[in-house]
């Protein structure tokens, strides 16, 4: 089942996100199960959202690539999706 993952990295600003993501996005695009990545700012700070085909595919990416490269605590929310429509 597809999932939406909302990551809120504590205290991260857009400049730090841009710096970290520059090297990670090309690798992310090649990951099995990856569907979409977005980043946006809320009143509570930066949020990074991703849609994945499965929870396991996301977890593998997160453990191997995000945790070692993002030097802040990340609050994570995983939401099971009912439907995903792509162009």
C-alpha positions in Angstrom: 0.0 0.0 0.0 1.3 3.5 -0.9 2.3 5.8 1.9 2.8 9.5 2.5 5.7 10.3 4.7 5.9 13.7 6.4 9.3 14.5 7.9 9.8 17.5 10.1 13.6 18.0 10.7 14.0 20.0 13.9 15.3 23.5 13.3 16.2 23.0 9.7 15.9 26.0 7.4 15.6 26.0 3.6 19.3 26.8 3.0 20.3 23.8 5.0 17.7 21.6 3.2 18.9 22.9 -0.2 22.5 22.1 0.7 21.8 18.5 1.9 19.2 17.7 -0.7 21.5 18.7 -3.6 23.4 15.5 -3.3 20.5 13.3 -2.1 17.8 14.0 -4.7 19.6 12.4 -7.7 20.0 9.2 -5.6 16.4 9.4 -4.3 15.0 9.5 -7.9 16.6 6.1 -8.6 15.2 4.3 -5.5 12.7 1.4 -6.0 9.2 2.5 -4.9 9.9 6.3 -4.8 7.1 8.3 -6.3 7.3 11.9 -5.2 9.2 14.4 -3.0 8.1 17.8 -1.9 9.5 20.4 0.6 7.5 23.3 2.1 7.6 25.7 4.9 4.9 25.9 7.6 4.5 28.1 10.6 6.2 25.3 12.5 9.1 25.0 10.2 10.3 23.0 7.1 8.4 19.8 6.2 9.6 17.3 3.7 6.9 15.0 2.2 7.4 11.9 0.1 5.1 9.3 -1.5 6.4 5.7 -1.7 4.9 2.5 -3.0 5.5 0.7 0.3 6.6 1.5 3.9 9.5 -1.0 3.6 11.0 0.8 0.5 10.8 4.1 2.3 12.3 2.7 5.5 15.3 1.3 3.6 15.9 4.7 1.9 15.5 6.5 5.2 17.8 4.3 7.3 20.6 4.1 4.6 20.5 7.6 3.3 18.6 10.2 5.3 19.7 9.3 8.9 23.4 9.3 8.1 23.2 12.7 6.2 20.7 14.8 8.1 22.3 16.0 11.4 19.1 16.9 13.2 16.3 15.0 14.9 13.4 14.2 12.4 9.8 13.9 13.5 8.2 11.4 11.1 4.6 10.7 10.3 3.5 7.9 8.0 0.1 7.9 6.4 -1.4 5.0 4.4 -2.9 6.3 1.2 -6.1 5.2 -0.3 -5.2 6.3 -3.9 -2.3 7.8 -5.8 -2.9 9.4 -9.3 0.0 10.2 -11.5 0.2 12.0 -14.8 
